[in-house]
């Protein structure tokens, strides 16, 4: 029970983000993920075309 009490006490100290900050940060993560996915796809296609042209 001491552990659970300490968990509750620590959770009260947490600084939670506002809804607008959370929404903004979430959009940044989604946009960054999409950009990196497109970059990895493009590099994969280029490398695949390069290897297939060599063979």
N, CA, C and O atoms as a GROMACS GRO file, in nm:
protein
  220
    1UNK      N    1   0.082  -0.120   0.000
    1UNK     CA    2   0.000   0.000   0.000
    1UNK      C    3   0.087   0.126   0.000
    1UNK      O    4   0.045   0.230  -0.051
    2UNK      N    5   0.205   0.117   0.057
    2UNK     CA    6   0.292   0.234   0.060
    2UNK      C    7   0.331   0.276  -0.082
    2UNK      O    8   0.340   0.395  -0.114
    3UNK      N    9   0.353   0.176  -0.167
    3UNK     CA   10   0.389   0.204  -0.306
    3UNK      C   11   0.277   0.280  -0.377
    3UNK      O   12   0.302   0.380  -0.444
    4UNK      N   13   0.153   0.234  -0.361
    4UNK     CA   14   0.040   0.299  -0.426
    4UNK      C   15   0.021   0.442  -0.375
    4UNK      O   16  -0.012   0.531  -0.452
    5UNK      N   17   0.042   0.462  -0.248
    5UNK     CA   18   0.031   0.597  -0.192
    5UNK      C   19   0.138   0.688  -0.252
    5UNK      O   20   0.111   0.804  -0.285
    6UNK      N   21   0.258   0.636  -0.267
    6UNK     CA   22   0.365   0.718  -0.326
    6UNK      C   23   0.338   0.746  -0.473
    6UNK      O   24   0.374   0.853  -0.523
    7UNK      N   25   0.276   0.652  -0.543
    7UNK     CA   26   0.239   0.675  -0.683
    7UNK      C   27   0.136   0.787  -0.692
    7UNK      O   28   0.149   0.876  -0.776
    8UNK      N   29   0.036   0.784  -0.608
    8UNK     CA   30  -0.067   0.888  -0.606
    8UNK      C   31  -0.005   1.023  -0.573
    8UNK      O   32  -0.039   1.124  -0.635
    9UNK      N   33   0.085   1.026  -0.476
    9UNK     CA   34   0.152   1.151  -0.439
    9UNK      C   35   0.234   1.207  -0.556
    9UNK      O   36   0.233   1.327  -0.579
   10UNK      N   37   0.304   1.121  -0.627
   10UNK     CA   38   0.384   1.167  -0.741
   10UNK      C   39   0.296   1.215  -0.856
   10UNK      O   40   0.330   1.312  -0.924
   11UNK      N   41   0.184   1.148  -0.879
   11UNK     CA   42   0.094   1.189  -0.987
   11UNK      C   43   0.034   1.326  -0.961
   11UNK      O   44   0.000   1.398  -1.055
   12UNK      N   45   0.020   1.363  -0.836
   12UNK     CA   46  -0.030   1.497  -0.802
   12UNK      C   47   0.072   1.605  -0.837
   12UNK      O   48   0.034   1.720  -0.858
   13UNK      N   49   0.199   1.569  -0.842
   13UNK     CA   50   0.306   1.664  -0.872
   13UNK      C   51   0.326   1.684  -1.022
   13UNK      O   52   0.396   1.777  -1.063
   14UNK      N   53   0.267   1.598  -1.103
   14UNK     CA   54   0.288   1.603  -1.247
   14UNK      C   55   0.225   1.728  -1.306
   14UNK      O   56   0.113   1.766  -1.270
   15UNK      N   57   0.297   1.792  -1.395
   15UNK     CA   58   0.246   1.910  -1.466
   15UNK      C   59   0.188   1.864  -1.599
   15UNK      O   60   0.263   1.833  -1.692
   16UNK      N   61   0.057   1.858  -1.609
   16UNK     CA   62  -0.008   1.809  -1.730
   16UNK      C   63  -0.022   1.922  -1.831
   16UNK      O   64  -0.049   2.036  -1.793
   17UNK      N   65  -0.005   1.891  -1.961
   17UNK     CA   66  -0.017   1.996  -2.063
   17UNK      C   67  -0.163   2.036  -2.083
   17UNK      O   68  -0.255   1.960  -2.052
   18UNK      N   69  -0.182   2.157  -2.135
   18UNK     CA   70  -0.318   2.202  -2.165
   18UNK      C   71  -0.367   2.130  -2.291
   18UNK      O   72  -0.289   2.067  -2.362
   19UNK      N   73  -0.497   2.141  -2.318
   19UNK     CA   74  -0.552   2.075  -2.437
   19UNK      C   75  -0.491   2.130  -2.565
   19UNK      O   76  -0.463   2.054  -2.658
   20UNK      N   77  -0.470   2.261  -2.570
   20UNK     CA   78  -0.413   2.320  -2.692
   20UNK      C   79  -0.269   2.277  -2.712
   20UNK      O   80  -0.228   2.250  -2.825
   21UNK      N   81  -0.191   2.271  -2.605
   21UNK     CA   82  -0.052   2.226  -2.616
   21UNK      C   83  -0.046   2.079  -2.656
   21UNK      O   84   0.036   2.039  -2.738
   22UNK      N   85  -0.134   1.999  -2.598
   22UNK     CA   86  -0.138   1.858  -2.632
   22UNK      C   87  -0.176   1.837  -2.777
   22UNK      O   88  -0.116   1.754  -2.846
   23UNK      N   89  -0.275   1.911  -2.826
   23UNK     CA   90  -0.318   1.902  -2.964
   23UNK      C   91  -0.205   1.944  -3.059
   23UNK      O   92  -0.180   1.878  -3.160
   24UNK      N   93  -0.138   2.054  -3.026
   24UNK     CA   94  -0.027   2.104  -3.108
   24UNK      C   95   0.087   2.003  -3.114
   24UNK      O   96   0.139   1.974  -3.222
   25UNK      N   97   0.126   1.949  -3.000
   25UNK     CA   98   0.234   1.851  -2.996
   25UNK      C   99   0.198   1.723  -3.070
   25UNK      O  100   0.283   1.663  -3.137
   26UNK      N  101   0.072   1.682  -3.060
   26UNK     CA  102   0.027   1.563  -3.130
   26UNK      C  103   0.034   1.584  -3.281
   26UNK      O  104   0.077   1.494  -3.354
   27UNK      N  105  -0.007   1.700  -3.328
   27UNK     CA  106   0.000   1.730  -3.471
   27UNK      C  107   0.144   1.734  -3.520
   27UNK      O  108   0.172   1.689  -3.631
   28UNK      N  109   0.234   1.786  -3.441
   28UNK     CA  110   0.376   1.788  -3.478
   28UNK      C  111   0.429   1.645  -3.493
   28UNK      O  112   0.502   1.616  -3.587
   29UNK      N  113   0.392   1.558  -3.402
   29UNK     CA  114   0.438   1.418  -3.408
   29UNK      C  115   0.381   1.349  -3.532
   29UNK      O  116   0.453   1.277  -3.601
   30UNK      N  117   0.253   1.371  -3.562
   30UNK     CA  118   0.192   1.309  -3.679
   30UNK      C  119   0.255   1.361  -3.807
   30UNK      O  120   0.288   1.284  -3.897
   31UNK      N  121   0.274   1.493  -3.816
   31UNK     CA  122   0.336   1.551  -3.936
   31UNK      C  123   0.478   1.501  -3.955
   31UNK      O  124   0.517   1.467  -4.067
   32UNK      N  125   0.555   1.495  -3.849
   32UNK     CA  126   0.692   1.446  -3.858
   32UNK      C  127   0.696   1.299  -3.899
   32UNK      O  128   0.781   1.260  -3.979
   33UNK      N  129   0.605   1.220  -3.847
   33UNK     CA  130   0.600   1.079  -3.884
   33UNK      C  131   0.568   1.062  -4.031
   33UNK      O  132   0.627   0.978  -4.098
   34UNK      N  133   0.475   1.142  -4.082
   34UNK     CA  134   0.439   1.133  -4.224
   34UNK      C  135   0.557   1.175  -4.311
   34UNK      O  136   0.586   1.110  -4.412
   35UNK      N  137   0.625   1.283  -4.274
   35UNK     CA  138   0.740   1.329  -4.352
   35UNK      C  139   0.849   1.222  -4.356
   35UNK      O  140   0.903   1.193  -4.463
   36UNK      N  141   0.883   1.164  -4.242
   36UNK     CA  142   0.986   1.061  -4.240
   36UNK      C  143   0.943   0.936  -4.316
   36UNK      O  144   1.024   0.873  -4.383
   37UNK      N  145   0.816   0.900  -4.307
   37UNK     CA  146   0.767   0.784  -4.382
   37UNK      C  147   0.782   0.809  -4.532
   37UNK      O  148   0.823   0.719  -4.605
   38UNK      N  149   0.750   0.929  -4.579
   38UNK     CA  150   0.765   0.961  -4.721
   38UNK      C  151   0.911   0.962  -4.763
   38UNK      O  152   0.946   0.915  -4.872
   39UNK      N  153   0.998   1.016  -4.676
   39UNK     CA  154   1.142   1.015  -4.708
   39UNK      C  155   1.197   0.873  -4.716
   39UNK      O  156   1.272   0.841  -4.808
   40UNK      N  157   1.161   0.789  -4.620
   40UNK     CA  158   1.208   0.650  -4.622
   40UNK      C  159   1.156   0.576  -4.745
   40UNK      O  160   1.227   0.497  -4.805
   41UNK      N  161   1.030   0.603  -4.782
   41UNK     CA  162   0.972   0.540  -4.901
   41UNK      C  163   1.048   0.583  -5.025
   41UNK      O  164   1.080   0.501  -5.111
   42UNK      N  165   1.078   0.714  -5.036
   42UNK     CA  166   1.148   0.766  -5.153
   42UNK      C  167   1.289   0.707  -5.161
   42UNK      O  168   1.332   0.664  -5.268
   43UNK      N  169   1.361   0.705  -5.051
   43UNK     CA  170   1.496   0.648  -5.052
   43UNK      C  171   1.492   0.499  -5.085
   43UNK      O  172   1.578   0.449  -5.157
   44UNK      N  173   1.394   0.428  -5.034
   44UNK     CA  174   1.380   0.286  -5.063
   44UNK      C  175   1.356   0.264  -5.212
   44UNK      O  176   1.414   0.175  -5.272
   45UNK      N  177   1.270   0.346  -5.270
   45UNK     CA  178   1.244   0.335  -5.414
   45UNK      C  179   1.370   0.364  -5.496
   45UNK      O  180   1.400   0.292  -5.591
   46UNK      N  181   1.443   0.470  -5.457
   46UNK     CA  182   1.565   0.505  -5.530
   46UNK      C  183   1.670   0.394  -5.520
   46UNK      O  184   1.732   0.358  -5.619
   47UNK      N  185   1.689   0.343  -5.401
   47UNK     CA  186   1.787   0.236  -5.383
   47UNK      C  187   1.743   0.111  -5.458
   47UNK      O  188   1.824   0.042  -5.520
   48UNK      N  189   1.614   0.082  -5.452
   48UNK     CA  190   1.561  -0.036  -5.524
   48UNK      C  191   1.579  -0.021  -5.675
   48UNK      O  192   1.617  -0.117  -5.743
   49UNK      N  193   1.552   0.097  -5.727
   49UNK     CA  194   1.573   0.120  -5.872
   49UNK      C  195   1.719   0.112  -5.908
   49UNK      O  196   1.754   0.058  -6.013
   50UNK      N  197   1.806   0.163  -5.823
   50UNK     CA  198   1.951   0.156  -5.848
   50UNK      C  199   2.000   0.013  -5.849
   50UNK      O  200   2.080  -0.024  -5.936
   51UNK      N  201   1.956  -0.066  -5.755
   51UNK     CA  202   2.001  -0.206  -5.749
   51UNK      C  203   1.944  -0.284  -5.867
   51UNK      O  204   2.016  -0.365  -5.927
   52UNK      N  205   1.818  -0.263  -5.901
   52UNK     CA  206   1.758  -0.337  -6.014
   52UNK      C  207   1.823  -0.297  -6.146
   52UNK      O  208   1.832  -0.380  -6.237
   53UNK      N  209   1.870  -0.172  -6.160
   53UNK     CA  210   1.936  -0.133  -6.283
   53UNK      C  211   2.076  -0.193  -6.292
   53UNK      O  212   2.126  -0.214  -6.402
   54UNK      N  213   2.138  -0.220  -6.178
   54UNK     CA  214   2.269  -0.283  -6.178
   54UNK      C  215   2.260  -0.432  -6.213
   54UNK      O  216   2.354  -0.489  -6.267
   55UNK      N  217   2.149  -0.491  -6.183
   55UNK     CA  218   2.135  -0.634  -6.210
   55UNK      C  219   2.074  -0.650  -6.345
   55UNK      O  220   2.052  -0.762  -6.390
   0.00000   0.00000   0.00000
